[in-house]
């Protein structure tokens, strides 16, 4: 419908269009209840005394601290309206409108805003509908007229104010001796400047970004054993979540080694100029280093309260965790397989193998299946870790087993793919490739998909190991395949991600990346997510049907082995920059980062709103995911490189 037709049918629309003209931009400035294309015309008023302001039609007036702005006539879909007050402004966008059938009259609408909108009043006919609180997130309609029919909107009033950016300020204290592991002002212990506080950083993040740290400044700390140690900080960085501090031990006194700990606190709300008393602050975290003279170390202080618990093993955790029935299972380079309580992180049992455990466990029907670099595949009881059987290959097993129809499928560095009876541990068949098999098999509809270092991806019959097809390019044998909607996705040495027909291996598309793809892809909501090994560490979102790029995210350093998972619209992945990332699955925007003290090559799994992931700093971490959901992507759903109970309980026959 043309503007002329709208003007003829609606006098209020005619007034609005007459002011805007045909070339008006998407933002409409509104003051004193009248739409205006000029932000300087007309101004609303802040309502500080509970009296109605200007043309506002809200029957209950605007809440204190807000001011009223008004759209005269019908709202326009897709248009942004800005209301200007005495000293601030706010904006709303009309996302959708609903019209009466076969008429142009608008009866309802939906809106969105990044500002603080507290009340909306919609006038139609003689009455007005008022909306507050949660009702503002839905469809807002004019009242029904006396005849019971839905009235058309004649005008809308909004009560709002400009959103205030949250500013968080932190104090970081360099202390000597044992770090403060728990801050409890009611415990009777006093952590005051006299006996604990040595030197502090003061940092804020938000509208008023500040920091008080000076590089190359020296500070002397006196640990609890009365030995002075002088440290210098060589660099300091704060991104609002993680404070990164590099310390060097300049001098030492009477001891061979000195200990330095940074302890992070959140300042009381409203404190933005200088730190308050330590007792008033909220303890967040601490990190500690022990250095010899001249040595340097980098501490990363996670100031966001995301850590639920962490469990320390004896070496790197590169295995990806599996969480089934409230227990976390994973392996470590310290040669052990661990079972932890998922809620508390308490150890339930451990099983020692003869070498590093880089393989990720598969847990089915009360049994943990996992490989070790001691050349064996193990079957362990989930209750106590007791060995049920072991299967020996001719070389190390870094591939992660996958169980399908009572059979364990796994690769070995001896170049073979094995099928092993899950109950007895007897070999059912083996398939020999041209080089070692580190990739983890994915089994779908009776076909085993697995890559080898001979540059090929294989599709094997799950019953007898017969080759159905192979795809021969520079497939790297590190990336593990995933399958969704009859398509196999696999990363490659030749800087590419491939999409292949699951039935015959025909190439459907190829996506060129900036570097080799060691990360294993995963699919959720018709999008493929994967990382590459470039220096910047790209994480990609790619349309699963077309291979078109949707977005890419810079993860700081190479995304080497860590493979993404998706839960409740968020992508979780690790990076060699020693961090785990949460990324918006739709936009590619960073939601948060959690820093560890080692590269994160483990693949995360999300269960009940907790992200479980390992780090080469020897810890397995449980992190608050800011969601209540579980991993819902193809990698986890198919039981490749970690999974949860949903996969363990489903029919894999």
Phi and psi in degrees as a GROMACS rama.xvg file:
@    title "Ramachandran Plot"
@    xaxis  label "Phi"
@    yaxis  label "Psi"
@TYPE xy
-78.1111  163.346  UNK-2
-62.5661  -34.2183  UNK-3
-63.9702  -43.6927  UNK-4
-64.5978  -40.9426  UNK-5
-62.781  -41.1291  UNK-6
-64.4568  -38.6853  UNK-7
-69.0668  -33.7253  UNK-8
-83.3349  -25.6825  UNK-9
-133.545  109.774  UNK-10
-59.047  -39.0901  UNK-11
-66.2693  -38.9405  UNK-12
-63.9403  -36.6608  UNK-13
-61.7133  -39.9591  UNK-14
-64.6825  -43.3621  UNK-15
-65.4655  -46.9088  UNK-16
-66.6021  -33.5887  UNK-17
-62.6323  -32.7114  UNK-18
-80.3135  -34.7016  UNK-19
-80.963  -41.1576  UNK-20
77.0196  171.364  UNK-21
-77.4166  -15.7171  UNK-22
-105.804  19.9703  UNK-23
-67.2072  140.843  UNK-24
-73.0374  175.238  UNK-25
-70.2943  -22.9207  UNK-26
-94.1804  127.241  UNK-27
-113.938  124.079  UNK-28
-89.9252  134.711  UNK-29
-126.987  128.648  UNK-30
-139.721  144.976  UNK-31
52.9102  30.9628  UNK-32
83.2629  2.56755  UNK-33
-119.644  130.939  UNK-34
-64.1858  142.124  UNK-35
-147.237  139.328  UNK-36
-82.3879  -7.22807  UNK-37
-111.117  116.759  UNK-38
-64.3968  -12.7628  UNK-39
-89.9325  -5.61853  UNK-40
-95.9216  122.403  UNK-41
74.2194  140.369  UNK-42
-139.598  139.791  UNK-43
-77.3345  -179.136  UNK-44
-130.114  141.587  UNK-45
-73.8322  135.601  UNK-46
-98.5845  99.7904  UNK-47
-104.407  -0.611153  UNK-48
-133.515  27.4213  UNK-49
58.725  24.5704  UNK-50
-106.032  144.672  UNK-51
-58.9733  145.137  UNK-52
-117.322  130.427  UNK-53
49.987  -131.777  UNK-54
-88.2566  10.7465  UNK-55
-59.0711  131.154  UNK-56
-101.162  6.543  UNK-57
-64.7505  121.052  UNK-58
-66.1802  -30.6057  UNK-59
-96.5957  13.6511  UNK-60
66.6235  170.58  UNK-61
-85.4649  142.681  UNK-62
-60.7524  153.818  UNK-63
-58.4811  139.397  UNK-64
89.9998  -4.8386  UNK-65
-114.361  164.501  UNK-66
-131.453  162.038  UNK-67
-99.1055  136.11  UNK-68
-129.915  152.939  UNK-69
-135.924  136.572  UNK-70
-98.7421  116.741  UNK-71
-83.8374  122.329  UNK-72
89.889  -157.802  UNK-73
-77.6742  145.772  UNK-74
-76.8145  148.955  UNK-75
-101.743  126.594  UNK-76
-61.4623  133.428  UNK-77
85.4355  -5.11347  UNK-78
-93.737  145.679  UNK-79
-104.13  129.156  UNK-80
-110.983  132.513  UNK-81
-116.216  127.594  UNK-82
-106.981  129.692  UNK-83
-110.258  125.452  UNK-84
-103.359  -165.259  UNK-85
-66.8859  -39.2037  UNK-86
-137.152  11.1375  UNK-87
-158.843  -178.983  UNK-88
-150.376  161.865  UNK-89
-142.308  159.299  UNK-90
-130.252  148.904  UNK-91
-133.023  152.928  UNK-92
-122.15  130.841  UNK-93
-81.5019  110.282  UNK-94
-84.3779  -33.1747  UNK-95
-158.19  151.804  UNK-96
-130.912  152.6  UNK-97
-120.099  129.39  UNK-98
-108.554  156.39  UNK-99
-65.1271  142.108  UNK-100
-55.8268  132.207  UNK-101
62.6264  16.6207  UNK-102
-133.059  163.884  UNK-103
-92.664  -6.07705  UNK-104
-70.6917  126.966  UNK-105
-89.2933  128.443  UNK-106
-108.447  -29.4347  UNK-107
-143.03  163.723  UNK-108
-158.205  165.371  UNK-109
-125.672  146.093  UNK-110
-137.508  165.151  UNK-111
-138.553  157.281  UNK-112
-160.847  143.489  UNK-113
-91.5982  -1.58023  UNK-114
-95.9506  -176.652  UNK-115
-94.1736  96.373  UNK-116
-103.084  119.993  UNK-117
-106.747  -22.501  UNK-118
-154.968  143.652  UNK-119
-133.039  132.532  UNK-120
-120.655  123.357  UNK-121
-112.275  117.562  UNK-122
-98.6112  135.371  UNK-123
-153.353  123.418  UNK-124
66.6733  -143.402  UNK-125
-82.436  -9.55214  UNK-126
-115.768  170.266  UNK-127
-132.933  135.552  UNK-128
-98.4727  132.862  UNK-129
-113.898  135.78  UNK-130
-126.787  136.457  UNK-131
-137.613  166.267  UNK-132
56.3091  -132.833  UNK-133
-64.7575  -23.6183  UNK-134
-63.5486  -20.3403  UNK-135
-70.2747  -15.9178  UNK-136
-85.4626  -5.71179  UNK-137
-109.888  -155.069  UNK-138
-83.2737  129.742  UNK-139
-109.297  126.656  UNK-140
-124.382  153.99  UNK-141
-69.661  158.473  UNK-142
-68.8738  164.923  UNK-143
-79.1667  147.177  UNK-144
-79.6118  172.164  UNK-145
-55.4563  -23.8354  UNK-146
-83.5634  0.347015  UNK-147
89.1904  0.0156909  UNK-148
-91.1904  151.859  UNK-149
-67.1819  123.201  UNK-150
-77.374  153.548  UNK-151
-80.7663  153.181  UNK-152
-76.2066  127.152  UNK-153
-101.754  -30.3997  UNK-154
-167.51  163.354  UNK-155
-134.594  135.817  UNK-156
-116.013  140.571  UNK-157
-119.649  137.887  UNK-158
-110.402  112.763  UNK-159
-156.881  -178.945  UNK-160
-157.02  162.1  UNK-161
-64.5879  135.794  UNK-162
-65.4657  138.156  UNK-163
-95.906  125.202  UNK-164
-67.9896  135.256  UNK-165
-73.921  128.548  UNK-166
-113.744  119.623  UNK-167
-109.694  134.67  UNK-168
-119.348  140.385  UNK-169
-128.592  152.513  UNK-170
-117.301  131.288  UNK-171
-117.816  123.431  UNK-172
-111.353  126.397  UNK-173
-85.3098  117.883  UNK-174
-122.602  160.366  UNK-175
-104.231  155.042  UNK-176
83.5343  -156.614  UNK-177
-68.6113  137.584  UNK-178
-68.4759  156.427  UNK-179
-80.0928  106.862  UNK-180
-81.9967  -23.1681  UNK-181
-146.501  132.141  UNK-182
-109.297  114.593  UNK-183
-138.232  98.4539  UNK-184
-60.1888  -21.3422  UNK-185
-88.3393  0.179903  UNK-186
-79.6554  -12.1279  UNK-187
96.3751  -15.4811  UNK-188
-83.02  145.377  UNK-189
-119.444  118.193  UNK-190
-102.727  85.843  UNK-191
-110.145  173.466  UNK-192
-61.3299  -27.4315  UNK-193
-71.6936  -37.6219  UNK-194
-120.94  -7.2247  UNK-195
-131.315  -40.9664  UNK-196
-76.1502  122.172  UNK-197
-107.113  -54.2304  UNK-198
-153.68  146.386  UNK-199
-130.151  154.81  UNK-200
-104.83  145.614  UNK-201
-125.511  116.907  UNK-202
-132.761  142.187  UNK-203
-124.695  149.561  UNK-204
-132.852  130.467  UNK-205
141.481  -141.462  UNK-206
-63.7301  -36.5719  UNK-207
-113.771  76.7648  UNK-208
-71.5696  126.418  UNK-209
-140.525  161.464  UNK-210
-154.653  150.437  UNK-211
-113.297  2.50435  UNK-212
-83.4551  136.022  UNK-213
-111.317  127.577  UNK-214
-67.2421  151.937  UNK-215
68.4782  9.53057  UNK-216
-83.2544  139.235  UNK-217
-98.6647  148.443  UNK-218
-143.822  138.701  UNK-219
-104.351  128.049  UNK-220
-113.338  147.901  UNK-221
-114.92  100.973  UNK-222
-64.8659  174.624  UNK-223
-66.123  -14.2001  UNK-224
-94.8438  17.3318  UNK-225
61.4592  35.4175  UNK-226
-115.97  124.911  UNK-227
-80.6552  134.658  UNK-228
-128.599  129.941  UNK-229
-104.695  120.953  UNK-230
-111.893  153.251  UNK-231
-122.065  147.509  UNK-232
-102.85  127.59  UNK-233
-91.1028  -24.6851  UNK-234
-156.986  153.804  UNK-235
-147.288  130.661  UNK-236
-142.63  142.543  UNK-237
-140.617  123.465  UNK-238
-110.582  16.3143  UNK-239
94.898  -16.9515  UNK-240
-122.967  -42.644  UNK-241
-126.692  127.172  UNK-242
-97.0634  124.49  UNK-243
-112.869  118.366  UNK-244
-127.557  128.553  UNK-245
-103.882  122.007  UNK-246
-110.828  146.021  UNK-247
-128.486  133.563  UNK-248
-81.3287  110.604  UNK-249
-82.7884  -48.0913  UNK-250
-137.055  154.836  UNK-251
-132.022  154.878  UNK-252
-100.904  -102.731  UNK-253
-98.4866  2.05974  UNK-254
-115.658  156.193  UNK-255
-72.0304  -30.7847  UNK-256
-136.244  155.411  UNK-257
-127.207  149.129  UNK-258
-112.146  133.39  UNK-259
-129.97  133.634  UNK-260
-130.193  133.032  UNK-261
-100.91  132.096  UNK-262
-119.656  129.541  UNK-263
-105.54  136.263  UNK-264
-130.218  146.161  UNK-265
-91.5781  128.947  UNK-266
-72.75  158.372  UNK-267
-57.8348  150.56  UNK-268
-57.8863  133.798  UNK-269
92.7958  -11.8945  UNK-270
-86.2222  108.047  UNK-271
-130.649  8.20831  UNK-272
-111.563  -45.2244  UNK-273
-154.845  155.719  UNK-274
-59.3909  147.327  UNK-275
-90.0309  -170.511  UNK-276
-63.198  144.979  UNK-277
-58.4292  -35.2335  UNK-278
-64.9072  -21.9809  UNK-279
-86.5879  -7.90209  UNK-280
-95.0857  156.847  UNK-281
-96.6981  117.986  UNK-282
-65.5475  134.519  UNK-283
-113.672  -53.1494  UNK-284
-168.356  170.9  UNK-285
-150.354  151.043  UNK-286
-135.794  143.88  UNK-287
-130.462  142.547  UNK-288
-129.336  150.328  UNK-289
-120.81  120.562  UNK-290
-125.345  148.396  UNK-291
-88.1293  163.362  UNK-292
-57.5928  131.006  UNK-293
87.9257  -12.2632  UNK-294
-78.4804  151.977  UNK-295
-124.184  155.345  UNK-296
-153.301  153.568  UNK-297
-109.27  128.441  UNK-298
-107.529  136.811  UNK-299
-118.559  117.086  UNK-300
-104.583  110.875  UNK-301
-81.7534  106.577  UNK-302
-88.0675  -12.3128  UNK-303
-80.7041  135.384  UNK-304
-78.2577  68.5066  UNK-305
-103.244  -25.9949  UNK-306
-72.2124  123.631  UNK-307
-89.5201  -46.3388  UNK-308
-164.728  165.008  UNK-309
-141.661  148.819  UNK-310
-122.889  129.119  UNK-311
-95.8014  127.448  UNK-312
-101.558  -171.473  UNK-313
-91.1647  -0.715877  UNK-314
-166.917  -171.327  UNK-315
-55.7974  146.665  UNK-316
-112.361  98.9234  UNK-317
-106.187  -14.5537  UNK-318
-65.6123  147.429  UNK-319
-96.1011  134.369  UNK-320
-75.1872  148.674  UNK-321
-118.623  134.379  UNK-322
-122.929  115.331  UNK-323
-136.791  127.982  UNK-324
52.4553  44.476  UNK-325
79.2096  12.5767  UNK-326
-126.676  138.446  UNK-327
-100.684  126.526  UNK-328
-115.916  136.743  UNK-329
-166.076  168.062  UNK-330
-115.445  168.595  UNK-331
-139.28  157.873  UNK-332
-69.2057  -7.33197  UNK-333
-80.1744  9.94498  UNK-334
83.4771  0.324156  UNK-335
-103.328  151.944  UNK-336
-103.968  132.242  UNK-337
-116.488  149.987  UNK-338
-126.886  122.612  UNK-339
-123.209  152.371  UNK-340
-68.1926  123.633  UNK-341
-66.1162  -26.1955  UNK-342
-83.683  -39.7804  UNK-343
-108.795  -21.817  UNK-344
82.5426  5.7062  UNK-345
-71.1272  139.852  UNK-346
-71.6189  132.68  UNK-347
-98.4731  -42.8535  UNK-348
-164.924  166.404  UNK-349
-139.535  151.438  UNK-350
-128.643  126.76  UNK-351
-94.385  126.738  UNK-352
-99.373  -173.372  UNK-353
-93.5264  0.984429  UNK-354
-164.171  -173.704  UNK-355
-57.5694  143.759  UNK-356
-111.487  97.3729  UNK-357
-99.6088  -17.3375  UNK-358
-66.7815  153.034  UNK-359
-103.352  141.998  UNK-360
-77.1335  150.44  UNK-361
-118.734  124.976  UNK-362
-117.438  117.809  UNK-363
-142.531  130.701  UNK-364
51.3343  46.5107  UNK-365
78.9728  14.1411  UNK-366
-131.073  137.136  UNK-367
-99.4635  123.222  UNK-368
-109.574  127.628  UNK-369
-156.789  150.517  UNK-370
-102.455  162.884  UNK-371
-139.807  155.51  UNK-372
-73.4659  3.97622  UNK-373
-85.3803  13.9636  UNK-374
82.846  6.07268  UNK-375
-114.495  153.771  UNK-376
-107.618  132.11  UNK-377
-112.948  147.069  UNK-378
-118.12  118.457  UNK-379
-121.855  145.453  UNK-380
-71.2266  130.657  UNK-381
-66.2686  -23.9641  UNK-382
-75.313  -43.6272  UNK-383
-133.424  0.0240643  UNK-384
78.379  8.58169  UNK-385
-66.8137  137.315  UNK-386
-70.0845  129.412  UNK-387
-96.4237  -40.6159  UNK-388
-163.917  165.411  UNK-389
-135.563  145.041  UNK-390
-120.847  127.42  UNK-391
-98.6626  130.548  UNK-392
-103.882  -176.794  UNK-393
-94.0377  5.20502  UNK-394
-160.926  -176.765  UNK-395
-66.4785  152.405  UNK-396
-116.999  103.694  UNK-397
-104.678  -18.9372  UNK-398
-61.207  147.47  UNK-399
-97.3699  131.063  UNK-400
-68.0855  151.517  UNK-401
-129.307  132.215  UNK-402
-103.638  130.967  UNK-403
-146.606  124.634  UNK-404
52.4371  50.8297  UNK-405
64.1517  22.8457  UNK-406
-128.961  137.809  UNK-407
-97.9928  124.529  UNK-408
-110.718  131.676  UNK-409
-157.761  152.597  UNK-410
-104.403  164.622  UNK-411
-140.68  159.831  UNK-412
-71.4877  -6.32342  UNK-413
-79.3785  8.42129  UNK-414
83.1481  2.86513  UNK-415
-102.735  150.264  UNK-416
-104.565  129.498  UNK-417
-112.004  146.603  UNK-418
-116.403  121.963  UNK-419
-124.536  135.959  UNK-420
-63.2085  122.953  UNK-421
-66.3908  -25.9525  UNK-422
-85.4  -44.38  UNK-423
-103.404  -23.0393  UNK-424
83.8169  10.3193  UNK-425
-81.1933  144.503  UNK-426
-70.6242  134.07  UNK-427
-100.368  -42.7638  UNK-428
-163.705  166.615  UNK-429
-138.905  149.276  UNK-430
-124.865  125.765  UNK-431
-93.6335  124.287  UNK-432
-96.784  -173.897  UNK-433
-91.1121  -1.08201  UNK-434
-163.405  -178.492  UNK-435
-71.7106  154.544  UNK-436
-114.987  102.826  UNK-437
-99.48  -27.8081  UNK-438
-56.7142  147.95  UNK-439
-96.491  133.459  UNK-440
-68.3222  145.875  UNK-441
-118.841  129.933  UNK-442
-116.449  122.643  UNK-443
-139.905  127.684  UNK-444
51.672  44.3185  UNK-445
78.8988  11.8418  UNK-446
-123.857  135.049  UNK-447
-99.1523  121.287  UNK-448
-107.757  124.465  UNK-449
-153.986  146.69  UNK-450
-105.271  157.629  UNK-451
-132.561  160.389  UNK-452
-74.4738  3.93567  UNK-453
-83.712  12.8575  UNK-454
76.9434  19.2579  UNK-455
-125.754  150.369  UNK-456
-105.714  131.588  UNK-457
-112.631  144.266  UNK-458
-115.244  117.225  UNK-459
-118.691  144.734  UNK-460
-67.601  125.067  UNK-461
-65.4367  -24.4819  UNK-462
-78.6446  -41.9516  UNK-463
-131.358  -1.37415  UNK-464
81.6588  8.3235  UNK-465
-64.7687  135.075  UNK-466
-71.9115  126.212  UNK-467
-91.3354  -40.0105  UNK-468
-167.672  164.843  UNK-469
-138.171  153.699  UNK-470
-118.694  113.585  UNK-471
-106.901  106.047  UNK-472
-147.863  -154.885  UNK-473
-87.6452  48.0857  UNK-474
-61.3538  131.531  UNK-475
-88.89  -11.8017  UNK-476
77.3353  -1.78977  UNK-477
-99.6475  -48.465  UNK-478
-63.232  135.206  UNK-479
-99.6842  142.988  UNK-480
-75.5442  155.591  UNK-481
-130.284  159.431  UNK-482
-131.349  134.063  UNK-483
-153.032  132.881  UNK-484
51.6332  50.2941  UNK-485
61.5389  25.3099  UNK-486
-128.267  135.992  UNK-487
-101.698  131.502  UNK-488
-115.956  134.444  UNK-489
-149.841  142.047  UNK-490
-88.671  163.986  UNK-491
-145.824  158.102  UNK-492
-65.4091  -26.4045  UNK-493
-86.0348  32.4427  UNK-494
59.6602  52.0746  UNK-495
-155.403  157.169  UNK-496
-115.453  132.733  UNK-497
-111.127  145.401  UNK-498
-117.381  122.256  UNK-499
-123.908  149.508  UNK-500
-67.1295  126.426  UNK-501
-66.8792  -23.9565  UNK-502
-81.6729  -39.449  UNK-503
-130.946  -1.57923  UNK-504
79.7121  8.34069  UNK-505
-66.1892  139.074  UNK-506
-72.2919  126.651  UNK-507
-94.2799  -41.3155  UNK-508
-163.013  164.212  UNK-509
-131.595  134.017  UNK-510
-113.685  124.205  UNK-511
-84.7385  127.146  UNK-512
-104.288  178.299  UNK-513
-85.0983  -9.46137  UNK-514
-164.222  178.512  UNK-515
-57.6838  150.91  UNK-516
-111.18  100.582  UNK-517
-92.1495  -27.4782  UNK-518
-60.9064  146.797  UNK-519
-92.6686  131.478  UNK-520
-72.1502  160.727  UNK-521
-143.493  156.18  UNK-522
-124.158  134.017  UNK-523
-149.34  133.131  UNK-524
51.9353  46.97  UNK-525
63.3973  23.8826  UNK-526
-128.182  136.436  UNK-527
-96.5581  130.481  UNK-528
-116.696  134.854  UNK-529
-161.048  156.6  UNK-530
-111.53  163.068  UNK-531
-124.22  170.557  UNK-532
-95.8108  22.6392  UNK-533
-66.846  161.645  UNK-534
-58.8706  -33.4751  UNK-535
-84.3189  -15.9018  UNK-536
69.1065  72.5413  UNK-537
-77.4493  140.129  UNK-538
-112.581  129.03  UNK-539
-112.191  147.331  UNK-540
-116.894  123.001  UNK-541
-129.748  134.692  UNK-542
-61.3868  123.642  UNK-543
-67.2811  -25.8378  UNK-544
-87.2527  -40.9324  UNK-545
-104.582  -21.379  UNK-546
80.0562  11.0017  UNK-547
-79.3469  141.234  UNK-548
-72.281  132.887  UNK-549
-98.2488  -41.4991  UNK-550
-165.694  167.474  UNK-551
-138.986  151.118  UNK-552
-127.589  137.343  UNK-553
-88.6838  112.297  UNK-554
-94.9231  18.3735  UNK-555
88.9515  -52.2797  UNK-556
-143.989  -177.477  UNK-557
-53.2978  135.509  UNK-558
-94.199  93.0885  UNK-559
-84.6196  -70.4756  UNK-560
-107.17  -22.1814  UNK-561
-63.9783  134.283  UNK-562
-115.05  143.069  UNK-563
-73.5152  159.224  UNK-564
-134.793  157.561  UNK-565
-127.343  131.017  UNK-566
-144.889  126.141  UNK-567
49.4058  47.5637  UNK-568
77.0193  14.8522  UNK-569
-128.219  136.962  UNK-570
-97.9669  129.662  UNK-571
-115.805  134.17  UNK-572
-158.239  156.309  UNK-573
-105.824  164.666  UNK-574
-141.92  156.943  UNK-575
-71.1175  -3.54844  UNK-576
-79.7688  12.5272  UNK-577
74.0963  25.5317  UNK-578
-130.327  155.775  UNK-579
-107.224  140.319  UNK-580
-119.488  146.874  UNK-581
-116.238  123.556  UNK-582
-126.259  135.362  UNK-583
-62.0348  122.726  UNK-584
-67.8079  -24.2161  UNK-585
-86.6509  -40.9147  UNK-586
-109.034  -20.1447  UNK-587
80.6416  8.86879  UNK-588
-78.8976  141.314  UNK-589
-67.5565  131.745  UNK-590
-95.6753  -43.1943  UNK-591
-163.94  166.189  UNK-592
-133.54  141.634  UNK-593
-125.12  122.657  UNK-594
-91.2693  135.232  UNK-595
-110.92  -172.207  UNK-596
-105.645  16.5566  UNK-597
-155.139  166.03  UNK-598
-60.531  143.585  UNK-599
-106.338  98.2526  UNK-600
-109.344  -5.18864  UNK-601
-70.1753  150.277  UNK-602
-97.1357  127.884  UNK-603
-74.1109  154.86  UNK-604
-132.905  135.357  UNK-605
-109.306  127.87  UNK-606
-138.123  124.654  UNK-607
51.8125  41.9937  UNK-608
78.004  14.8241  UNK-609
-122.353  131.205  UNK-610
-92.888  122.38  UNK-611
-107.317  126.747  UNK-612
-157.854  148.018  UNK-613
-99.8627  164.624  UNK-614
-138.986  155.786  UNK-615
-73.5495  0.885142  UNK-616
-81.4386  7.34781  UNK-617
88.3532  1.12169  UNK-618
-104.094  147.927  UNK-619
-101.645  131.406  UNK-620
-109.099  144.328  UNK-621
-118.394  116.159  UNK-622
-120.21  143.095  UNK-623
-68.2846  121.523  UNK-624
-89.2293  -3.01507  UNK-625
62.4231  34.394  UNK-626
-157.095  165.382  UNK-627
-104.696  4.89346  UNK-628
-87.41  -176.79  UNK-629
-124.398  160.986  UNK-630
-56.8965  132.81  UNK-631
-130.936  17.6336  UNK-632
-96.1929  169.912  UNK-633
-65.6712  -38.7454  UNK-634
-56.5178  -49.6301  UNK-635
-74.4668  -38.8841  UNK-636
-65.988  -25.4085  UNK-637
-96.4248  1.58437  UNK-638
75.6558  27.8148  UNK-639
-101.547  123.17  UNK-640
58.254  56.8915  UNK-641
96.3359  145.042  UNK-642
-160.191  -175.957  UNK-643
-133.415  -171.388  UNK-644
-63.061  -29.5047  UNK-645
-56.9757  -43.4151  UNK-646
-73.1228  -42.9994  UNK-647
-60.7649  -29.7866  UNK-648
-93.9752  -8.66283  UNK-649
-87.677  163.798  UNK-650
-75.2991  114.655  UNK-651
-103.276  16.0816  UNK-652
